[in-house]
Amino acid sequence: MKVLINLVFIYLYLICEVFSSYAPECSSCFSEGQRCMVLDTNSGSYKNGGECYNGLVCTAKNKGDDEKNWQCMKPIELNGNCSGENSCDIGLTCDPVEYKCLNSRFAQIGEKCSSVLDCSGTLSSCKNGICTVEPSGKCDDASDCEYGSTCSNNLCKPLGKQGEPCDNYKGTHCIYGLTCVTNSSTSGTCGALYSKPLGGTCSSDNDCNQSQNLYCSIKTNICEEYIEPQQPKTNCSLTQDSCDQFHECSCDGKCYQSSAFPTQVSQGIEPLVNCILKNKCTWVTNFFSSDSCMTKNCGSELCKYSGATIFDNALSCGNTHQSEKYCDSNSVSRVSSSIILLISSLIILIFYF
């Protein structure tokens, strides 16, 4: 949940010593038409260099544009021409054949469909008005499989139940609402999310009982009580780890909240997970669609969760268009669109871990 601060070494030959400095996160806000991707020197690939201003999305202007040329543009509405990934408004997908923004890929296996485009799975089909699994059991991702199963090594396999062995790195995941609880290795057993007590070993915050204000310390891998630290007395960019794992160092030399505190997460996570389980919603590509199981049944809980975990500060650019549109339609107060990534990560957590 914590986005790690990039460590930048600046080599200065001064009095025969080499000095290093920790670069703060700068809030790069881009206007319409400005490029929004930067080269990640570690991976050699391009990543978001910041955030577009309100009402804009970072996407390709033309079909086939390299990521380095992506720019901030207004999202394309229903049936409009699109260039590819990210170019459509929230709840829509860009059809890879016609390059039109459509309300598609929202239906899970067993749900009604009017065409194969409604079905989320790339290998599933629309037969007799129902999204159906591939007869051989082959899959590209979890949306090709029935509820209670996932895609592992391109085959649909049952998810682990309470107490059964699991190993996320080997593709043996737990059923929705459970997580793979590990001790010292990658393998473990399926158990409840947020169940470990104070002092329990952990690999992520999701293991610890966040309703009791516990988090997984990245230093000790132990569930500890979270106490928000005071603002550092000196510029946070001058010293490593001046900000804790829930804050990032900004260009003004201050630490700002960058991820949700344990109690903020617990305020909304339980109602959301319960809603997903009650309605047997599974992973679909376009879960922001107005016709997805997630949005139809749990849209309000999803937005309430995001509203409880929002932080608007010097690290953000105030882009609220996408989430305003989604959450207003679900009768929930508006939240920042920076939460869209958080929501997506949460859904992946529920359905895959």
Secondary structure as GFF3:
##gff-version 3
##sequence-region A 1 353
A	DSSP	beta_strand	7	8	.	.	.	ID=ss1
A	DSSP	beta_strand	21	22	.	.	.	ID=ss2
A	DSSP	beta_strand	29	30	.	.	.	ID=ss3
A	DSSP	beta_strand	37	39	.	.	.	ID=ss4
A	DSSP	beta_strand	46	48	.	.	.	ID=ss5
A	DSSP	beta_strand	51	52	.	.	.	ID=ss6
A	DSSP	beta_strand	57	59	.	.	.	ID=ss7
A	DSSP	three_ten_helix	67	69	.	.	.	ID=ss8
A	DSSP	beta_strand	71	73	.	.	.	ID=ss9
A	DSSP	beta_strand	93	94	.	.	.	ID=ss10
A	DSSP	beta_strand	101	102	.	.	.	ID=ss11
A	DSSP	three_ten_helix	116	118	.	.	.	ID=ss12
A	DSSP	beta_strand	125	127	.	.	.	ID=ss13
A	DSSP	beta_strand	130	132	.	.	.	ID=ss14
A	DSSP	three_ten_helix	142	144	.	.	.	ID=ss15
A	DSSP	beta_strand	149	152	.	.	.	ID=ss16
A	DSSP	beta_strand	155	158	.	.	.	ID=ss17
A	DSSP	beta_strand	165	167	.	.	.	ID=ss18
A	DSSP	three_ten_helix	168	170	.	.	.	ID=ss19
A	DSSP	beta_strand	178	182	.	.	.	ID=ss20
A	DSSP	beta_strand	187	192	.	.	.	ID=ss21
A	DSSP	three_ten_helix	205	207	.	.	.	ID=ss22
A	DSSP	three_ten_helix	210	212	.	.	.	ID=ss23
A	DSSP	beta_strand	214	216	.	.	.	ID=ss24
A	DSSP	beta_strand	223	225	.	.	.	ID=ss25
A	DSSP	three_ten_helix	236	238	.	.	.	ID=ss26
A	DSSP	beta_strand	247	249	.	.	.	ID=ss27
A	DSSP	beta_strand	255	257	.	.	.	ID=ss28
A	DSSP	alpha_helix	262	278	.	.	.	ID=ss29
A	DSSP	alpha_helix	293	308	.	.	.	ID=ss30
A	DSSP	alpha_helix	321	329	.	.	.	ID=ss31
A	DSSP	alpha_helix	339	352	.	.	.	ID=ss32
###
